[in-house]
């Protein structure tokens, strides 16, 4: 809402108050503003009269003007098509600075000296969208009443400030100058002056020509008056300037008056060309009508949520939103039927959502003071009589079911003190209500009479807020609530997520955070039924992702293409999917690529590969207490994985995720990823840490190598070794693989034997070794390498 | 005979002068002190001497032996330390060469800030609770006093899955879910992702993180909200930071408060960081609206509460001077690498 300071000043005297102070006080009572601007900021402007105007000899377009600016007569070259002798114009003299830091200097144009510039309104800084085409193309033609030497900004009412408020959704009352005046009155304790609504009436009656029937309760009030013989012309300058200041483009006196009254009162009006209407005005729901051609010349479908104003035959307006093309006020209009009405907020909202959000509809949506509707109607009559020579007909078409009496709300002093936590006195509370123009009875147990214009106040808490905001929170002293002393807690999920983040970052991975919404189709699998957004903003943010690997792969590509080749990242996040309703789980995923560890000078280089990734996954699971409970099983994997360099991860025989290389068709470079379902791990219990004594007895190292077919996995041999060595096996590791040409390979193991109660003899160890060899050779097609 | 001893001594003294390594020294030792060494060679001669002479000779031979031995030991020590020095010098490396760095991982800046905020409130006795991001309209709006077609819904343009299901636009639905499950006092915070149908630009993101706070009790007031937020602001932005309350409007609170903190860059004097206002907008809050309490099973005549909603990106942007919210979600490692620090050392003033 753009508030013109001059406009506001008409209703409450603020002439002694600095506009910045006013804006800050408004901010302190809860009305945020975005900016404070001057309507036209140029200085050194003066009204001039063109005494002479002749064509420049060397140019078709330029004119040489002699301009009287009272103290002197200036020669000015002007390029505007409409400059002519006798015109009153705005002159920017030498030294003037126009918007855009445009400094006016003496110059020679094609040999002739020019001592200033004759200005258009655009050049004065008025927004293009608020000007008529003639004010954009040519210089501004002042009316004859402007006197040479006068300040044109003052004459044009452009000596104004505009505070652009960002109003909260509850304060529909502030979408009017009168509402603003009441708000400012609560701050400064000054009186609000209501505008003149007097007019004369001729003997013709509106009821001679029109009747009214309201068929729907979605129209709570419909008031109409007839004004005859209007003369359509330009509005007086103050009306035009105030509309411009408020961000509305002036059209002609009649249209401008309807907007002007809306700005003043917050009550949108609609003017119909009375001669284009049938006599029976009928307000009804859209059920019986198919469409309406609105004044923007668009045929719009009508539905049963639309409230329609009709003349019984055709719709003449989508109530509260837009009138019909046929009944619009035109330059030939003589007689006007003025509508001042109130419609159901929700219906106006639904209609405006499909048609157009306008100044009018946004006021209807937020609600309008029931006491202002008739006032606005009369104010429009007053202005039409005064500025459009209109003749107001007797009588009024009226349907009015609005509650108009003050709302009576009770609140006690202790309610106020307890909610605000403030030691405010009864006297201070009463002072606030009085400043707000609310009547108060029964001091202590207040009975507050709230005028209907304050649609936002309904319950005692609303009154408490009024006391708080007008009294001010500056002196509110903060204190901590008194509660039982305890430390708060994290959720189980929260703790596991925290652990996952810490372990993976300790393993050298950087955490990424990605968007939930993703493309519907991508190379990475969705594992469940998708949740799809019904109103997406774009194709690439349409579906809730189920796969963090896809996001990490995008991050990898982004970084790689920017020269960051070593990307080690992870993400922990909820994913959402359909499963008898809506379900979610927590996933953790990682991506490792490029060189994990390197020092070229020292010739150290550890490249990302399957085994490094596997190590990270194992360390991750070990640190969660799952050592010895996981296994890797090769099986069919999602097709974004390399089919022979990837594996499934199981814990306690439950599938928890995947690990492996991104399919080479997706990435030229070797990129490794893993993904683990943390929600599944969440269900597991682990044994607490129980410390055992370190064995005092020495251990014995034994190596053994078997030759097996290439297809046999090392883990298969390991199983048998473990079975035999059992409790004597302190550690087991593969230390060498050698591939022979005949399709076999040698797998060499290092084993450490020991016992916690004694020193093992060499004989015992050899015996154990032989048993192991027997077991392996018996069960697997394997031969001891030495044999 | 004595002369022989003196002669050997002189010879030794002469020879040892030119010794500069342990090997030669050992040879010298053998030459003089060995079983067949020069000194030992003299001892058979003793039998030809008179008793008096025997004693005298024996004594001088012993003294010479000791002297030689000592000189050899002294030199050995010297030579050994010299050799060690040389060996160490040979092992000298260029310490200015590049190090071998294990990759240093770390959490995302949003996680960092989220944890910092969580810890502040957990230490004040708040429980951390979580709620779903795919949420019902009922919880996200209706039970927060925002019925369908309420104009205030415009401020939160929403991603809908269908008429009743949406991506939550705020963490506030967790308030409702928590109240419905609880009786009596509540002290919770609820961090998480939220979504609004805004085009992404430097100050808007269709996905962002909030932390919701909710306190319900019998005597809770706005003063408690202020006290709590003062405590929070001091811990997160520094002890000089002041909290300012500005009246505002949210459908789920009454009174509603917009909270500003004094600019921690200029200490409230006004600078470019705070657009010369001395204050920075930080969060929305207020006393829980009686309708919200009622709809969640709390009697507003008995219980009161305050709630607040804080943007994690907003805090991170202020704290670290980040100017574009999209940076959080691009995961450009050149950006993220700036957050590889722990917080053990205090920042400079």
Interface residues (C-beta under 8 A of the other chain):
Chain A: X27 X28 X29 X30 X32 X168 X169 X170 X171 X345 X346 X349 X350 X365 X366 X418 X419 X420 X421 X422 X456 X459 X461 X462 X464 X465 X468 X469 X473 X474 X476 X477 X478 X479 X480 X481 X483 X484 X485 X486 X487 X488 X489 X490 X491 X493 X494 X498 X501 X502 X504 X505 X506 X507 X508 X509 X510 X511 X512 X513 X514 X515 X516 X517 X531 X532 X533 X534 X535 X536 X537 X541 X544 X555 X558 X559 X562 X564 X566 X567 X568 X569 X570 X574 X576 X582 X584 X596 X597 X598 X599 X600 X601 X602 X604
Chain B: X97 X98 X99 X100 X101 X102 X103 X104 X105 X106 X107 X108 X110 X111 X115 X118 X121 X122 X123 X124 X125 X126 X127 X128 X129 X130 X132 X133 X134 X149 X150 X151 X152 X154 X155 X159 X160 X161 X162 X165 X167 X185 X187 X189 X193 X195 X197 X199 X206 X207 X215 X217 X219 X220 X221 X222 X223 X224 X225 X226 X227 X228 X229 X230 X231 X243 X244 X245 X246 X247 X248 X249 X251 X254 X255 X256 X257 X258 X287 X289 X290 X304 X328 X329 X330 X331 X332 X333 X334 X336 X337 X340
